[in-house]
Structures are given as structure tokens and as C-alpha cells.
Amino acid sequence: MVAMTPSLLPRDWLYQALVSGISGALGYGVGVALAWVLRRVPAWRRLLASARARVPEDVAPRLRPALAVTALLALVLMLVVGARWQRAMTAAIGMPAPSTADWLRAAPLLVLIAAVLVLAARGVWGVSRRFDRFLEAHLRWPHTVASAVAAVLVLGAVLLVDDLLLRRGLSTADAVFAARNDQDHPGVRQPRAQERTGSSASSVPWESLGREGRRFVAQGPTPAQLRSAGAVGAPTTPIRVYAGIESAETPRGRAALAVEELERTGAFDRSVLLVATTTGSGWVNGPAVEALELMYGGDTAAVATQYSYLPSWLSFLTDRSRATDEARALTAAVEERVEALPEGDRPLLLAYGESLGSYGSENAFTSLADIRERLDGVLWVGPPNANQIWHALVERRDPGTPALAPVYASGLLVRFAGDAQQITTPPTAWEPPRALYLQHASDPVVWWSPDLLLSEPDWLRERPDGVDRPVLRWFPLVTFWQLTFDLLNAKSVPDGHGHNYDALALDGWVAVAAPDGWTSADTERVRAVLGP
């Protein structure tokens, strides 16, 4: 029932059934463990015997049915209240509201999920007990030794089966998403412009770029859009370079291939060179790159490489080191080539990453000082809680500033923002090169962490400013599962909430790397071209 309290994002009845079912099974497990401990405490046994002696004989048989009915009524009541909370949350962000009738469908499913998990745990325990009795009866082992050995062996067998199933599942998922990697998005066509990887002038085959890579190089602002955004004279075609996972076998190989493409397209003669780290499937946020291209009238180059077929969340859970290896290889290769240029002829070198892409991109550096020494600006969007530099900066934030909207060193070097106004907070100097993290208070990707299982983080002790909807409260075990399912729901909410930052990307780039003489009118002109 506690799991029905609000989390960061609205959720439907199916997710609620999963969260409450898992939480219910965990609660049952905690109760069983606590009872096992208390039965070995003499004072508890005496108290229990005294309580049972005071219950009349005709009342005792009715206690369990009464408890079951009370639990059922409480469950239904909490679902009704939960539906009311969900309607308040959806109304606050402009989503369709669920009905109470729809929400009540979670009741039988959550009971079934909890029962299945409890029965599975009891099955494992039953096997352990039988093995324990076998060791005692046939090998004459002492009870304590037999119990310990049986528990270890059965647990090891369960972990082995889980590992085999996980490996088989990941292998299947990799095959499924590898096949999907060959299927283009609707409307994607091979580019004709020589400034794009995959064109007839490119040495990198179009087919090797993958689903997301082909879309990345095929898209971009048109000449008309560049002129509408303020480009003077004949618009320059933005350069977009990409190396897919099938373009080369290793991160270094793909990085070397990308640098060759940058050379071929004349990218090092452009005003801006953007190194973008992709998410797991190779995705790059098109509007974020396009905003920068429109700001500079197309006088830009953007480069990215792919390291996985899997979607971002699955890559993060199973092998996030790939993102790190890919970002380090690409960043180092591009930096080496830029540093070979005369100092006055070097392009503005920027880094960008969203979600798992920000994790990999950030891990190409050791500290904020290292970032500022090697780059001319960074924009990292929706950083996972596992980002080490981000985490260290938030932990060392200025006293009195909240974790949800931290201020570090008075905003002099790096800033954190969930909207355009926060980017300018505090109204003090912000020295270049600038680093900016975009993070919503409602983004579970930013706040999810295994630590939520047993400890309450600082950000959950804070109430976001201006929030008039139900807010998340921390409960042991439960909150972790609430945010876990929020992760799956993070992109299904309107822009400006959850893990959606498209509308804020332009403001981020204006803050980090605006062209000389840039004005608010210029920003609004580009925003009009980008559209809603």
C-alpha cells in the first residue's frame, strides 16, 4: 500500500501493480525474517504466549479472516486514494487523467505478482531445507553445518541459473536489436551532400552506420531554415560525421574512421566542432545538435560513433563501460587532431551527451578542471546518478543550496538547471569555458540509485519550488522500485518533465557557447525555426 504513494512521474495501473506487487513480496520477506529472529528471543516468546492466552477461544479463529478482509479493504481504499494522487500529478503536467475504475484493475494483478514472488522464494527455501535434511540424514552432518552448506549451494545454484538466463536474455536482446539496427526510420534517405558521412563521397558505407546513424546524417537544417535563423549570405551545409558499430570493430577504429571523415569534409576549418556521445543504440538527439547548427548558420561539424545495439537503459544496466570506452577513444582522437592545428585556427571544441551519452562523455575526463582545460564548453543532459563528476559536484555544492538545484562555487565554473531561468542562477559571473548540466527535478534517470533501497538521499528531503502536486516521500525498499519503474516511464511525459529536454537544449547552448554578439532576439528566431 505504501508503494501506491506518488513517485516522480505519473504511472498507469500496470506499473502500479508491478511496483506494489514487488514491494508487497519484499515486505512479506522482511516480516518472515523478523519473525524468525524474534522467535529466538525468550522475552518475545513469553509476550506472544501471554497475548494468545488473553484472546478468547471463540475469537481466535476469526482473527485471520478479519485481518484478510481488513487488508483487502485497505488495499482498495489506497488504490482509490492513489488514483486521486495520479490525477493530480497528470493535471500538473498536462497529461490525460486516469479514472478510479481503471486504477482498480491493479488490485488483482498486484496480489498475483506478490504471490508468485513469495511462492518462488518459498520454493527455493523448500529445496534448501530438503537438501539440509539429506545432509543430516545420509552424511550425518551437524544441523548447523548442513543448513549453512545447503543454503550456500542452493543460493549458488539460483545465482548460476540467473546468470545463465541473463546471458541468454542479453544475447537474444542483442540479436533482436541488431536486426532492428538494419531497419531505417521512416523517411530516411541517403544524403547527397559531401558534408555527410554515408554520401557518395564518403569512405564509410551508408549501410554500416546503423539505424540511428543513418538518421543522424540524413537530417539537419535546410538552407531555408538556416536563413530563417539568421544565416547571412549562402548558408553553409552543417557537417555531420558518424561511424556505426559495423563501420569498424573497436572504439579506436571507429574514432580513427570518424577523424578521417572530419578531415575529408573540412570539419577542422569550421567555427564549431561538436563531439557527441551517443546513447546505447547510437542515438543522438537531433534537436540538440540542430540548435547549435542554426546558431552558427551551419558553420559547424558534429561527430558521433555507435558502441551498442541495445537501448540506453539496457546498456546502462548491463555494460555501461562501452559508453566510456567509446567516448574516451573519440574525444582523444579528435583532441589530438585539433591540437595539431595552429592555436588561432582551431575550432571551438564542444562536448555533448544525453542520458547514458552524458555518462560516457563525462567519463572521458577526470575532473571539472580537466574538462575546462581540454574543451571550450560542455552540455550534458539528463545525467545518470552514476556520473562521478556530476555526483562529486552535487555533493560539494555551496552550503544552503538544494541538491535538486545545486550551486557550485557560486556558479563561476559549472551550473545545473531544470529550466531556462535556472541557467542564469545565480546572477553572478560565469567564466568560460562553461559546463552546464540540464536536469529536471522529475527525471528518474538523474535520481535513481541503488542507495535508495536503504537510505534517504538529500534531494528527497527537499520540496521543489513551485510544485503544487503530490511529491515523492522516501520509504525503505519501496522508493527504489517506484523510481525503477519511473525509469521505464521517463520519456512518456510532456517535454519539460521527466527525461525530455528538447525545448531546453537551445537555451543550454546559448548559455555555453553563444556566438559573439548573440542577443535574446537571436535566440527566439532560432527557437521559431526549431518549432515546438
ZAMARGU-4260 file (C-alpha; in steps of 0.2 Angstrom, whole numbers, plus 5000, padded with zeros to 4 digits):
<rodrens>
0) 5000/5000/5000 | 5015/5012/5003 | 5020/5009/4985 | 5004/5017/4980 | 5010/5034/4986
5) 5016/5046/4972 | 5033/5045/4964 | 5042/5057/4952 | 5031/5054/4937 | 5013/5048/4934
10) 5011/5030/4931 | 4997/5019/4925 | 4988/5004/4934 | 5000/4991/4926 | 5016/4999/4933
15) 5007/5002/4949 | 5003/4983/4950 | 5022/4979/4947 | 5028/4991/4960 | 5015/4986/4973
20) 5017/4968/4969 | 5036/4968/4971 | 5035/4979/4987 | 5022/4968/4994 | 5033/4952/4992
25) 5048/4961/4999 | 5038/4967/5014 | 5032/4949/5017 | 5051/4943/5016 | 5055/4956/5029
30) 5041/4950/5040 | 5047/4932/5039 | 5065/4937/5043 | 5059/4947/5058 | 5048/4933/5064
35) 5062/4921/5063 | 5074/4932/5073 | 5060/4936/5086 | 5056/4918/5089 | 5073/4916/5096
40) 5071/4929/5109 | 5064/4922/5125 | 5056/4939/5130 | 5046/4939/5113 | 5040/4921/5116
45) 5034/4925/5133 | 5025/4940/5126 | 5017/4931/5112 | 5011/4917/5124 | 5003/4930/5135
50) 4994/4938/5121 | 4987/4922/5114 | 4981/4917/5132 | 4971/4933/5133 | 4962/4930/5116
55) 4945/4921/5119 | 4944/4904/5111 | 4929/4909/5100 | 4938/4925/5094 | 4954/4917/5089
60) 4948/4908/5073 | 4940/4924/5067 | 4956/4934/5068 | 4964/4929/5052 | 4949/4931/5041
65) 4946/4948/5049 | 4964/4953/5045 | 4962/4947/5027 | 4946/4957/5025 | 4954/4972/5033
70) 4969/4971/5021 | 4958/4969/5006 | 4948/4985/5011 | 4963/4995/5014 | 4971/4989/4998
75) 4955/4995/4988 | 4955/5012/4998 | 4973/5015/4995 | 4970/5012/4976 | 4956/5025/4976
80) 4967/5037/4985 | 4981/5033/4973 | 4970/5036/4958 | 4967/5054/4965 | 4985/5057/4968
85) 4988/5051/4950 | 4975/5063/4943 | 4983/5077/4952 | 5000/5073/4945 | 4994/5071/4927
90) 4984/5088/4929 | 5000/5097/4934 | 5010/5092/4918 | 4995/5092/4906 | 4993/5073/4904
95) 4976/5063/4902 | 4970/5058/4920 | 4967/5040/4924 | 4949/5035/4931 | 4947/5026/4948
100) 4939/5011/4939 | 4955/5009/4928 | 4966/5011/4943 | 4957/4997/4952 | 4962/4985/4939
105) 4979/4985/4948 | 4972/4976/4963 | 4971/4958/4957 | 4987/4959/4947 | 4997/4966/4961
110) 4991/4952/4973 | 4996/4939/4959 | 5013/4946/4957 | 5017/4946/4975 | 5010/4928/4977
115) 5021/4922/4963 | 5037/4930/4970 | 5033/4924/4988 | 5030/4906/4981 | 5046/4907/4971
120) 5056/4912/4987 | 5047/4898/4997 | 5051/4886/4983 | 5070/4890/4984 | 5069/4889/5003
125) 5060/4872/5002 | 5074/4865/4991 | 5087/4871/5003 | 5078/4863/5018 | 5077/4846/5009
130) 5095/4847/5005 | 5098/4851/5023 | 5089/4836/5029 | 5098/4825/5016 | 5115/4830/5023
135) 5110/4827/5041 | 5102/4810/5037 | 5114/4802/5025 | 5131/4811/5029 | 5127/4814/5047
140) 5132/4832/5047 | 5128/4843/5061 | 5112/4853/5059 | 5121/4870/5059 | 5134/4865/5046
145) 5121/4856/5035 | 5110/4871/5035 | 5124/4883/5030 | 5131/4872/5016 | 5113/4869/5009
150) 5109/4887/5009 | 5126/4892/5001 | 5124/4878/4987 | 5106/4882/4983 | 5109/4900/4983
155) 5124/4897/4972 | 5113/4887/4960 | 5100/4900/4959 | 5113/4914/4955 | 5121/4902/4942
160) 5104/4899/4934 | 5100/4918/4935 | 5117/4922/4927 | 5114/4909/4913 | 5096/4916/4910
165) 5103/4934/4910 | 5116/4930/4897 | 5104/4921/4886 | 5092/4935/4888 | 5105/4948/4884
170) 5111/4938/4869 | 5093/4937/4862 | 5091/4955/4865 | 5107/4959/4856 | 5101/4949/4841
175) 5084/4957/4841 | 5091/4975/4842 | 5105/4971/4830 | 5091/4966/4817 | 5082/4982/4821
180) 5098/4992/4818 | 5096/4987/4800 | 5079/4995/4798 | 5078/5013/4794 | 5067/5026/4802
185) 5053/5032/4790 | 5058/5045/4778 | 5077/5042/4780 | 5086/5044/4763 | 5105/5043/4759
190) 5112/5060/4759 | 5119/5068/4744 | 5129/5082/4752 | 5148/5078/4753 | 5147/5086/4770
195) 5139/5070/4777 | 5145/5053/4781 | 5137/5039/4770 | 5136/5050/4755 | 5144/5045/4738
200) 5159/5055/4743 | 5161/5046/4760 | 5173/5031/4763 | 5161/5025/4776 | 5147/5014/4769
205) 5130/5020/4771 | 5124/5003/4777 | 5137/5002/4791 | 5130/5017/4800 | 5116/5008/4808
210) 5098/5014/4811 | 5102/5029/4822 | 5117/5034/4812 | 5109/5035/4796 | 5095/5046/4803
215) 5108/5057/4811 | 5117/5061/4795 | 5102/5061/4784 | 5094/5075/4795 | 5099/5093/4799
220) 5093/5111/4795 | 5089/5115/4777 | 5096/5131/4769 | 5079/5139/4771 | 5079/5136/4789
225) 5097/5142/4791 | 5092/5158/4783 | 5077/5160/4794 | 5088/5158/4809 | 5099/5172/4804
230) 5112/5165/4792 | 5120/5178/4781 | 5123/5175/4763 | 5123/5157/4756 | 5121/5145/4771
235) 5134/5133/4774 | 5129/5115/4775 | 5132/5108/4793 | 5144/5094/4793 | 5138/5078/4801
240) 5150/5063/4804 | 5146/5046/4810 | 5154/5029/4812 | 5142/5014/4816 | 5146/4999/4826
245) 5148/4989/4810 | 5159/5003/4802 | 5174/4997/4812 | 5177/4983/4825 | 5184/4993/4840
250) 5181/5010/4848 | 5198/5016/4842 | 5195/5010/4825 | 5178/5020/4824 | 5187/5035/4831
255) 5200/5034/4818 | 5187/5032/4805 | 5177/5047/4811 | 5193/5058/4811 | 5196/5053/4793
260) 5179/5059/4789 | 5181/5075/4798 | 5197/5078/4788 | 5188/5074/4772 | 5173/5085/4775
265) 5184/5100/4781 | 5177/5100/4798 | 5193/5107/4806 | 5190/5123/4796 | 5173/5126/4804
270) 5169/5138/4818 | 5162/5124/4830 | 5167/5106/4832 | 5154/5096/4842 | 5159/5079/4849
275) 5143/5070/4854 | 5142/5054/4864 | 5128/5043/4859 | 5116/5033/4869 | 5116/5014/4869
280) 5108/5012/4852 | 5118/5025/4844 | 5105/5039/4845 | 5110/5057/4845 | 5096/5070/4850
285) 5093/5079/4833 | 5085/5095/4840 | 5100/5097/4852 | 5113/5096/4838 | 5102/5106/4826
290) 5100/5121/4838 | 5119/5123/4838 | 5119/5122/4819 | 5106/5135/4817 | 5115/5147/4830
295) 5131/5146/4819 | 5122/5147/4802 | 5128/5129/4798 | 5147/5133/4801 | 5148/5118/4812
300) 5153/5100/4812 | 5146/5086/4823 | 5154/5069/4825 | 5147/5054/4834 | 5150/5035/4835
305) 5140/5020/4840 | 5145/5007/4853 | 5130/4996/4855 | 5114/4989/4848 | 5104/4990/4864
310) 5093/5004/4871 | 5101/5016/4883 | 5093/5009/4899 | 5098/4991/4895 | 5116/4996/4890
315) 5117/5006/4907 | 5112/4991/4917 | 5122/4978/4908 | 5138/4986/4901 | 5140/5005/4903
320) 5159/5003/4901 | 5156/5003/4882 | 5150/5021/4883 | 5165/5026/4892 | 5177/5017/4881
325) 5169/5024/4865 | 5169/5042/4872 | 5187/5041/4878 | 5193/5035/4861 | 5183/5048/4850
330) 5187/5063/4862 | 5205/5058/4862 | 5207/5056/4843 | 5198/5072/4839 | 5208/5082/4853
335) 5224/5076/4846 | 5220/5082/4828 | 5213/5099/4834 | 5229/5102/4845 | 5239/5099/4829
340) 5232/5115/4822 | 5239/5132/4825 | 5231/5139/4840 | 5222/5153/4831 | 5215/5142/4818
345) 5206/5129/4830 | 5188/5127/4830 | 5178/5129/4846 | 5178/5111/4853 | 5162/5106/4862
350) 5156/5090/4870 | 5138/5084/4872 | 5129/5069/4879 | 5112/5065/4884 | 5107/5051/4897
355) 5120/5037/4895 | 5129/5048/4882 | 5132/5060/4896 | 5139/5046/4907 | 5151/5041/4893
360) 5156/5059/4888 | 5159/5064/4906 | 5170/5049/4909 | 5182/5054/4896 | 5188/5067/4909
365) 5194/5066/4926 | 5188/5081/4934 | 5180/5098/4931 | 5197/5106/4929 | 5202/5093/4916
370) 5186/5097/4907 | 5189/5116/4907 | 5207/5113/4901 | 5203/5102/4886 | 5186/5109/4880
375) 5178/5125/4876 | 5161/5120/4883 | 5150/5106/4888 | 5132/5102/4888 | 5127/5086/4897
380) 5108/5082/4898 | 5099/5071/4910 | 5115/5064/4918 | 5113/5047/4927 | 5116/5047/4946
385) 5131/5036/4942 | 5140/5051/4934 | 5155/5053/4945 | 5160/5071/4942 | 5142/5077/4942
390) 5140/5067/4959 | 5155/5075/4966 | 5150/5092/4962 | 5132/5090/4969 | 5140/5083/4985
395) 5151/5098/4987 | 5138/5111/4982 | 5138/5128/4991 | 5130/5126/5008 | 5112/5130/5009
400) 5108/5126/4991 | 5097/5111/4987 | 5103/5095/4979 | 5088/5097/4966 | 5095/5114/4961
405) 5113/5114/4967 | 5125/5129/4965 | 5144/5125/4965 | 5157/5138/4968 | 5144/5152/4966
410) 5140/5146/4948 | 5158/5153/4942 | 5163/5137/4933 | 5148/5125/4931 | 5129/5126/4933
415) 5114/5115/4935 | 5097/5119/4928 | 5080/5112/4925 | 5073/5127/4916 | 5079/5142/4907
420) 5078/5153/4922 | 5089/5142/4932 | 5103/5143/4919 | 5105/5161/4924 | 5105/5157/4943
425) 5115/5163/4952 | 5116/5180/4943 | 5135/5181/4946 | 5149/5179/4934 | 5151/5163/4924
430) 5168/5160/4917 | 5172/5152/4901 | 5174/5138/4896 | 5157/5134/4903 | 5150/5117/4909
435) 5131/5115/4910 | 5120/5100/4917 | 5102/5100/4912 | 5092/5090/4925 | 5074/5090/4929
440) 5068/5088/4947 | 5056/5075/4940 | 5069/5065/4930 | 5071/5047/4937 | 5087/5045/4927
445) 5095/5059/4937 | 5090/5052/4954 | 5089/5033/4953 | 5102/5024/4963 | 5103/5008/4972
450) 5106/5018/4988 | 5088/5022/4988 | 5085/5004/4994 | 5090/5008/5012 | 5095/5027/5013
455) 5086/5043/5010 | 5096/5055/4999 | 5096/5074/5002 | 5086/5078/4987 | 5071/5068/4994
460) 5071/5079/5010 | 5068/5094/4999 | 5052/5100/4991 | 5054/5108/4974 | 5050/5126/4972
465) 5033/5130/4964 | 5027/5112/4965 | 5008/5111/4969 | 5006/5092/4966 | 5009/5077/4977
470) 5028/5074/4979 | 5038/5058/4982 | 5042/5053/5000 | 5055/5040/5004 | 5051/5023/5011
475) 5064/5009/5013 | 5064/4997/4998 | 5048/5004/4991 | 5055/5020/4984 | 5069/5011/4974
480) 5056/5001/4965 | 5045/5016/4962 | 5059/5025/4953 | 5065/5010/4944 | 5048/5009/4935
485) 5048/5028/4933 | 5064/5025/4923 | 5053/5015/4910 | 5041/5029/4910 | 5053/5044/4909
490) 5051/5048/4891 | 5032/5046/4891 | 5028/5063/4899 | 5027/5080/4890 | 5043/5090/4886
495) 5050/5099/4901 | 5046/5085/4913 | 5055/5068/4916 | 5069/5064/4904 | 5063/5076/4890
500) 5074/5091/4887 | 5072/5096/4869 | 5064/5113/4872 | 5079/5117/4884 | 5093/5112/4873
505) 5094/5129/4863 | 5094/5139/4880 | 5108/5127/4885 | 5119/5130/4870 | 5116/5149/4871
510) 5122/5149/4889 | 5138/5138/4885 | 5143/5143/4868 | 5134/5158/4860 | 5142/5167/4845
515) 5149/5184/4848 | 5136/5197/4849 | 5122/5185/4852 | 5105/5193/4858 | 5089/5186/4865
520) 5081/5191/4849 | 5093/5179/4840 | 5088/5165/4852 | 5069/5167/4849 | 5072/5167/4830
525) 5081/5151/4831 | 5068/5144/4843 | 5054/5148/4830 | 5064/5138/4817 | 5066/5123/4829
530) 5047/5124/4832 | 5038/5116/4847
</rodrens>
